[in-house]
Amino acid sequence: MGALAELAGDEKNGDGSRTFVFINEGHTLGNALKTIIARYPEVDFCGYTIPHPTEQKLHFRIQSHRERAIDLLKRGLEDLEALCDHTIETFEKEMNTFNATVVEIN
């Protein structure tokens, strides 16, 4: 993963509203993270944009009146990591089962 920064001038909106800038990231992270964070009941808005197709920057916006945006981002990244870990574990388990079946058939 690339670097992360907050969009300058965003602090005037309070701790619950922030736009984070991910460097060297795109739609893959943006869409997955948005899908997770937007489902949190304390989130009023969550979305992302790629400001220009030639730049590897992802602007990720979170708005909440109940929690700090940075805490919601951290939670979302942790939940996304757990989801990826579960997917990898499930895939490896199924591949091992499939490979054992193929060996038995041959």
Contacts in CASP RR format, 6 or more apart in sequence:
PFRMAT RR
TARGET T0000
AUTHOR 0000-0000-0000
METHOD contacts of the structure
MODEL  1
MGALAELAGDEKNGDGSRTFVFINEGHTLGNALKTIIARYPEVDFCGYTI
PHPTEQKLHFRIQSHRERAIDLLKRGLEDLEALCDHTIETFEKEMNTFNA
TVVEIN
1 22 0 8 1.000
1 24 0 8 1.000
1 25 0 8 1.000
1 29 0 8 1.000
2 22 0 8 1.000
2 23 0 8 1.000
2 24 0 8 1.000
2 25 0 8 1.000
3 22 0 8 1.000
3 23 0 8 1.000
3 24 0 8 1.000
4 20 0 8 1.000
4 21 0 8 1.000
4 22 0 8 1.000
4 23 0 8 1.000
5 20 0 8 1.000
5 21 0 8 1.000
5 23 0 8 1.000
6 18 0 8 1.000
6 19 0 8 1.000
6 20 0 8 1.000
6 21 0 8 1.000
7 18 0 8 1.000
7 19 0 8 1.000
7 20 0 8 1.000
7 21 0 8 1.000
7 59 0 8 1.000
10 17 0 8 1.000
10 18 0 8 1.000
10 19 0 8 1.000
15 68 0 8 1.000
15 69 0 8 1.000
15 70 0 8 1.000
16 62 0 8 1.000
16 63 0 8 1.000
16 64 0 8 1.000
16 65 0 8 1.000
16 67 0 8 1.000
16 68 0 8 1.000
16 69 0 8 1.000
16 72 0 8 1.000
17 61 0 8 1.000
17 62 0 8 1.000
17 63 0 8 1.000
17 64 0 8 1.000
17 69 0 8 1.000
18 61 0 8 1.000
18 62 0 8 1.000
18 69 0 8 1.000
18 70 0 8 1.000
18 73 0 8 1.000
19 59 0 8 1.000
19 60 0 8 1.000
19 61 0 8 1.000
20 59 0 8 1.000
20 60 0 8 1.000
20 61 0 8 1.000
20 62 0 8 1.000
20 69 0 8 1.000
20 73 0 8 1.000
21 57 0 8 1.000
21 58 0 8 1.000
21 59 0 8 1.000
21 60 0 8 1.000
22 29 0 8 1.000
22 30 0 8 1.000
22 57 0 8 1.000
22 58 0 8 1.000
22 60 0 8 1.000
23 56 0 8 1.000
23 57 0 8 1.000
24 56 0 8 1.000
25 56 0 8 1.000
25 57 0 8 1.000
25 58 0 8 1.000
26 50 0 8 1.000
26 56 0 8 1.000
26 58 0 8 1.000
27 50 0 8 1.000
29 58 0 8 1.000
30 48 0 8 1.000
30 58 0 8 1.000
30 60 0 8 1.000
31 48 0 8 1.000
32 80 0 8 1.000
33 48 0 8 1.000
33 60 0 8 1.000
33 76 0 8 1.000
33 77 0 8 1.000
33 80 0 8 1.000
34 46 0 8 1.000
34 47 0 8 1.000
34 48 0 8 1.000
34 60 0 8 1.000
36 76 0 8 1.000
36 79 0 8 1.000
36 80 0 8 1.000
36 83 0 8 1.000
37 43 0 8 1.000
37 46 0 8 1.000
37 62 0 8 1.000
37 72 0 8 1.000
37 73 0 8 1.000
37 75 0 8 1.000
37 76 0 8 1.000
38 46 0 8 1.000
38 47 0 8 1.000
40 72 0 8 1.000
40 75 0 8 1.000
40 76 0 8 1.000
42 64 0 8 1.000
42 66 0 8 1.000
42 67 0 8 1.000
42 72 0 8 1.000
43 62 0 8 1.000
43 63 0 8 1.000
43 64 0 8 1.000
43 72 0 8 1.000
44 63 0 8 1.000
44 64 0 8 1.000
44 65 0 8 1.000
45 61 0 8 1.000
45 62 0 8 1.000
45 63 0 8 1.000
46 61 0 8 1.000
46 62 0 8 1.000
46 63 0 8 1.000
47 60 0 8 1.000
47 61 0 8 1.000
47 62 0 8 1.000
48 58 0 8 1.000
48 59 0 8 1.000
48 60 0 8 1.000
48 61 0 8 1.000
49 58 0 8 1.000
49 59 0 8 1.000
49 61 0 8 1.000
50 57 0 8 1.000
50 58 0 8 1.000
50 59 0 8 1.000
51 57 0 8 1.000
51 59 0 8 1.000
60 73 0 8 1.000
62 69 0 8 1.000
62 72 0 8 1.000
62 73 0 8 1.000
63 69 0 8 1.000
64 72 0 8 1.000
END
